[in-house]
Amino acid sequence: MQKGFTRRPQGDEPSAPVKNYITPGGLQRLKDEHRFLLIRERPAVTKVVAWAASLGDRSENADYQYNKRRLRQIDGRIRFLTKRIDAAEVVDPEGPRSKLAAARAFFGATVRYANSTGTERVVSIVGTDEVDLELDHISWVSPLARALMKSTAGDHVTLQAPSGMEDLIVLEVRYGRIPVKPFREPAGAEASTK
């Protein structure tokens, strides 16, 4: 076998930690969901699993099988949220900025821009866990946010979109509170029926 086709085992060196930039409101929403799953939803599903297991044969018990699957999903979501919360790098859009930084678009900025046809749009640059297209919150790693980064009012930027290149004119960059929808218990949650 040629050396090009062999693979060495990966070492145990930790990879570079990925920062999870997030606004204070977004972090609070993640913490609220984590708390709900850990304190209310998981114990409720665990009770149902225990009840279903006490009925006997588990191989044909739909309640047992469904709720064991649901428990695995909850545990996976709890692990995901724990990692995201631990990696969170909170950036407050209302925080103080130097005069130069306050004029440029960075994480937490609300940017008003126009495309080549003159259509204006306002977007807020937020973390990947806070994206909400109804509120025009876009991820800081999205193509639009990357095109807008470091721009100031009056700058011309080029957006590399799937449909092709698009020229945008930045009209305004401002910083202020970015409203984030609070966490709501999902309909049909096991803990909601109690």
C-alpha positions in Angstrom: 0.0 0.0 0.0 1.3 3.4 -0.9 1.9 5.9 1.9 -0.6 8.3 0.4 -3.4 5.9 1.3 -2.5 5.3 4.9 -3.8 7.4 7.7 -2.3 8.0 11.1 -4.6 8.1 14.1 -5.5 11.5 15.4 -3.7 12.7 18.5 -5.5 13.8 21.6 -4.5 17.4 21.3 -7.4 19.7 21.9 -8.5 21.6 18.9 -8.7 25.4 18.9 -11.8 26.4 20.9 -14.4 27.9 18.7 -15.9 31.1 20.2 -19.6 31.4 20.2 -20.2 35.1 19.9 -23.7 35.9 21.4 -25.7 38.9 22.7 -26.8 38.9 26.4 -30.4 38.2 25.3 -29.4 35.2 23.2 -27.3 33.7 26.0 -30.3 34.1 28.4 -32.5 32.3 25.9 -30.0 29.4 25.7 -29.8 29.2 29.5 -33.6 29.2 29.8 -34.0 26.3 27.3 -31.2 24.4 29.1 -32.8 24.9 32.5 -36.3 23.8 31.1 -34.9 20.6 29.6 -32.8 19.8 32.7 -35.3 20.6 35.4 -38.7 20.0 33.9 -38.7 18.1 30.6 -36.1 15.4 31.3 -37.6 14.4 34.7 -41.1 14.3 33.2 -40.0 12.0 30.3 -37.9 9.9 32.8 -41.1 9.2 34.8 -43.0 8.1 31.7 -40.1 5.8 30.7 -40.1 4.3 34.3 -43.9 3.8 34.1 -43.7 2.2 30.6 -40.8 -0.1 31.7 -42.9 -1.3 34.7 -45.6 -2.7 32.3 -43.3 -5.6 31.3 -42.2 -6.5 27.8 -40.3 -3.5 26.5 -39.8 -4.8 22.9 -43.4 -4.1 21.9 -44.1 -1.2 24.2 -44.5 1.9 22.1 -44.6 4.2 25.1 -41.3 2.9 26.3 -39.6 3.0 22.9 -40.9 6.5 22.0 -39.9 8.0 25.3 -36.5 6.4 25.4 -35.9 8.0 22.0 -37.2 11.3 23.3 -34.9 11.0 26.3 -31.9 10.5 24.0 -32.9 13.6 22.0 -33.2 15.6 25.2 -29.8 14.5 26.5 -28.3 15.4 23.1 -29.8 18.8 23.2 -28.7 19.4 26.8 -25.1 18.4 25.8 -25.3 20.8 22.8 -26.6 23.7 24.9 -24.0 23.1 27.6 -21.2 23.3 25.0 -22.7 26.4 23.4 -23.1 28.1 26.8 -19.6 27.2 27.9 -18.1 28.6 24.7 -20.2 31.7 24.8 -18.4 35.0 24.3 -20.9 37.7 25.3 -20.8 40.9 23.3 -23.2 43.6 24.4 -24.3 45.8 21.5 -25.1 48.5 24.0 -21.6 48.5 25.5 -19.2 51.4 25.1 -17.1 51.6 21.9 -14.4 53.8 20.7 -15.5 56.5 18.2 -13.9 54.6 15.3 -15.4 51.2 16.3 -18.9 52.8 16.8 -18.9 53.9 13.2 -18.0 50.5 11.7 -20.1 47.4 11.4 -19.1 44.6 13.7 -20.9 41.9 15.8 -24.0 43.5 17.4 -24.4 46.2 14.8 -27.7 47.1 13.2 -27.0 48.1 9.5 -29.2 49.8 7.1 -28.2 49.3 3.5 -29.6 49.6 -0.1 -29.0 47.3 -3.0 -28.4 48.4 -6.6 -32.2 48.9 -7.3 -32.5 51.2 -4.2 -34.4 48.8 -2.0 -33.4 49.4 1.6 -33.1 46.8 4.3 -32.1 46.8 7.9 -30.3 43.8 9.5 -28.8 43.1 12.9 -25.6 41.1 13.1 -26.0 38.5 15.8 -24.6 35.0 16.9 -25.4 31.8 15.1 -27.8 30.7 17.9 -29.8 33.9 17.5 -30.6 34.0 13.8 -34.2 35.1 13.3 -35.1 36.1 9.7 -38.5 37.4 10.8 -36.7 40.0 12.9 -33.9 40.4 10.3 -31.3 39.0 12.6 -28.5 37.5 10.6 -25.5 35.4 11.7 -22.1 37.1 11.9 -20.7 34.2 9.7 -23.4 34.7 6.9 -22.2 36.0 3.5 -24.2 39.2 4.0 -22.7 39.9 7.4 -19.2 39.1 6.2 -19.7 41.6 3.3 -21.0 44.3 5.8 -18.2 43.7 8.4 -15.9 46.7 9.0 -18.0 49.0 6.7 -19.1 52.5 7.6 -22.0 54.6 6.3 -21.4 55.5 2.7 -19.2 52.5 1.9 -19.9 50.3 -1.2 -19.6 46.6 -0.5 -19.9 43.6 -2.7 -22.0 40.6 -1.6 -21.1 37.3 -3.1 -24.5 35.7 -3.2 -25.4 32.3 -4.8 -27.2 34.2 -7.6 -24.0 36.2 -8.3 -22.3 39.4 -7.2 -24.4 42.2 -5.8 -23.3 45.7 -4.9 -24.7 47.2 -1.7 -24.4 50.7 -0.3 -24.2 51.0 3.5 -26.5 53.8 4.6 -26.2 53.6 8.4 -24.4 51.7 11.1 -25.7 51.9 14.7 -25.4 50.0 17.9 -28.2 49.4 20.4 -30.3 46.8 22.1 -31.2 43.9 19.8 -34.4 42.3 20.9 -34.3 38.5 21.1 -37.5 36.3 21.4 -37.5 34.6 24.8 -37.5 30.9 25.1 -41.0 29.4 25.1 -41.9 25.9 26.1 -42.6 23.9 22.9 -46.2 22.7 22.4 -46.5 19.0 23.3 -43.6 19.1 25.7 -44.0 16.4 28.4 -43.6 18.9 31.2 -46.3 21.2 29.7 -49.0 18.6 30.2 -48.6 18.5 34.0 
